Amino acid sequence: MGTNWLRSEDFFNNQTEGNYLLSKKIFDSYDLKLHSGIADPAVQTLYTDNHVFCNAFSAAYSVWDVLKSTSKGLTHGAALMLDQLMSTKAKAWDTAIQQVYTQDTSNYISLMPNHRIPFQTGTGLSRVIAVENLVSAIGTDLSLAAIKTSVQSFLTELLAARTKHQEQWVAIEKALFALETTRKSAGSSMLLGFATLLKINYLNPKAIDVYFPIEYLTYKKQVSYERTLVDPKPSPIFKRKMDIDKQTIDTINDSDFTVRIYFTNGLTDKLVPVELFVDLLPHSTGSYNPALMNYSDDRRHCYVMNMGSGTAHVEVNI
């Protein structure tokens, strides 16, 4: 059985994988350091070739970063409408229907067979279907015409908000694919540069350090954590010391419910009202300074908590 040998690994890929902000710092710094040495023809050639890959990654990063930033507004719009459905709309429609048909009538039961529950629990899609079913059940009942107009109007707005959000999510997925592709290419360019410079300076290998961002390449490798949250209870996800000047926490919430993330001192899993937290909106990605989540050197215990009524799933990358 073979053994792993660090010097035969693609250490640039290992260091940049899963952390695009760190990748950008590494690629930009390497490109600038090569440029500073273009008086040497060999370095000039490396710079010219590498600059193409660095620019491609930077362009892909910019597209992803913009989409990620704008997705928060679209996600919030869809989530807000689902909150309105749960908190006010379902109650208003139910109350209005009962003014026409009482709960013990077959007409009411055909309209609201499970009362308000389908509008207030379940996934986002299941709640949209509940609204669609109500519109269909009302049909041509003239006594409920005003109610139907209200329900249909809300449904139209809700579908539009979800469509925009879903389109944004697809765009982000495509941007992530391009970002990952260009990251690998830029990393391979760095590996080629490393091999070329090492060949030239094999009698004095330390001489090549001036061309590489050693401070970023020696960062501790990123760690990834995942949690599936079925209850609205705080769940510990990791504990560690972080450098808030260099490290970020990247998040992916691919569920229909908001997830709250925050740090405590570990003696409690709850925050007091004045302490900081970040709410990860449904189907969103984000990148945050740990300090925004209440992190400090004496608050290193990170918790996530499902703020919805169904199962949530979150991924946290450092």
Secondary structure in CASP SS format (residue, H / E / C, confidence):
PFRMAT SS
TARGET T0000
AUTHOR 0000-0000-0000
METHOD secondary structure of the structure
MODEL  1
M C 1.00
G C 1.00
T C 1.00
N C 1.00
W C 1.00
L H 1.00
R H 1.00
S H 1.00
E C 1.00
D C 1.00
F H 1.00
F H 1.00
N H 1.00
N H 1.00
Q H 1.00
T H 1.00
E C 1.00
G C 1.00
N C 1.00
Y H 1.00
L H 1.00
L H 1.00
S H 1.00
K H 1.00
K H 1.00
I H 1.00
F H 1.00
D H 1.00
S H 1.00
Y H 1.00
D H 1.00
L H 1.00
K H 1.00
L H 1.00
H H 1.00
S C 1.00
G C 1.00
I C 1.00
A C 1.00
D C 1.00
P H 1.00
A H 1.00
V H 1.00
Q H 1.00
T H 1.00
L H 1.00
Y H 1.00
T H 1.00
D H 1.00
N H 1.00
H H 1.00
V H 1.00
F H 1.00
C H 1.00
N H 1.00
A H 1.00
F H 1.00
S H 1.00
A H 1.00
A H 1.00
Y H 1.00
S H 1.00
V H 1.00
W H 1.00
D H 1.00
V H 1.00
L H 1.00
K H 1.00
S H 1.00
T H 1.00
S H 1.00
K H 1.00
G H 1.00
L H 1.00
T H 1.00
H H 1.00
G H 1.00
A H 1.00
A H 1.00
L H 1.00
M H 1.00
L H 1.00
D H 1.00
Q H 1.00
L H 1.00
M H 1.00
S H 1.00
T H 1.00
K H 1.00
A H 1.00
K H 1.00
A H 1.00
W H 1.00
D H 1.00
T H 1.00
A H 1.00
I H 1.00
Q H 1.00
Q C 1.00
V C 1.00
Y C 1.00
T C 1.00
Q C 1.00
D C 1.00
T C 1.00
S H 1.00
N H 1.00
Y H 1.00
I H 1.00
S H 1.00
L H 1.00
M C 1.00
P C 1.00
N C 1.00
H C 1.00
R C 1.00
I H 1.00
P H 1.00
F H 1.00
Q H 1.00
T C 1.00
G C 1.00
T C 1.00
G H 1.00
L H 1.00
S H 1.00
R H 1.00
V H 1.00
I H 1.00
A H 1.00
V H 1.00
E H 1.00
N H 1.00
L H 1.00
V H 1.00
S H 1.00
A H 1.00
I H 1.00
G C 1.00
T C 1.00
D C 1.00
L H 1.00
S H 1.00
L H 1.00
A H 1.00
A H 1.00
I H 1.00
K H 1.00
T H 1.00
S H 1.00
V H 1.00
Q H 1.00
S H 1.00
F H 1.00
L H 1.00
T H 1.00
E H 1.00
L H 1.00
L H 1.00
A H 1.00
A H 1.00
R H 1.00
T H 1.00
K H 1.00
H H 1.00
Q H 1.00
E H 1.00
Q H 1.00
W H 1.00
V H 1.00
A H 1.00
I H 1.00
E H 1.00
K H 1.00
A H 1.00
L H 1.00
F H 1.00
A H 1.00
L H 1.00
E H 1.00
T H 1.00
T H 1.00
R H 1.00
K H 1.00
S H 1.00
A H 1.00
G H 1.00
S H 1.00
S H 1.00
M H 1.00
L H 1.00
L H 1.00
G H 1.00
F H 1.00
A H 1.00
T H 1.00
L H 1.00
L H 1.00
K H 1.00
I H 1.00
N C 1.00
Y C 1.00
L C 1.00
N C 1.00
P H 1.00
K H 1.00
A H 1.00
I H 1.00
D H 1.00
V H 1.00
Y H 1.00
F C 1.00
P C 1.00
I H 1.00
E H 1.00
Y H 1.00
L H 1.00
T C 1.00
Y C 1.00
K C 1.00
K C 1.00
Q C 1.00
V C 1.00
S E 1.00
Y E 1.00
E E 1.00
R E 1.00
T E 1.00
L E 1.00
V C 1.00
D C 1.00
P C 1.00
K C 1.00
P C 1.00
S E 1.00
P E 1.00
I E 1.00
F E 1.00
K E 1.00
R C 1.00
K C 1.00
M C 1.00
D C 1.00
I C 1.00
D C 1.00
K C 1.00
Q C 1.00
T C 1.00
I E 1.00
D E 1.00
T E 1.00
I E 1.00
N E 1.00
D C 1.00
S C 1.00
D C 1.00
F C 1.00
T C 1.00
V E 1.00
R E 1.00
I E 1.00
Y E 1.00
F E 1.00
T E 1.00
N C 1.00
G C 1.00
L C 1.00
T C 1.00
D C 1.00
K C 1.00
L C 1.00
V C 1.00
P C 1.00
V C 1.00
E C 1.00
L C 1.00
F C 1.00
V E 1.00
D E 1.00
L E 1.00
L C 1.00
P C 1.00
H C 1.00
S E 1.00
T E 1.00
G E 1.00
S E 1.00
Y E 1.00
N C 1.00
P H 1.00
A H 1.00
L H 1.00
M H 1.00
N C 1.00
Y C 1.00
S E 1.00
D C 1.00
D C 1.00
R E 1.00
R C 1.00
H E 1.00
C E 1.00
Y E 1.00
V E 1.00
M E 1.00
N E 1.00
M C 1.00
G C 1.00
S C 1.00
G C 1.00
T C 1.00
A E 1.00
H E 1.00
V E 1.00
E E 1.00
V E 1.00
N E 1.00
I C 1.00
END
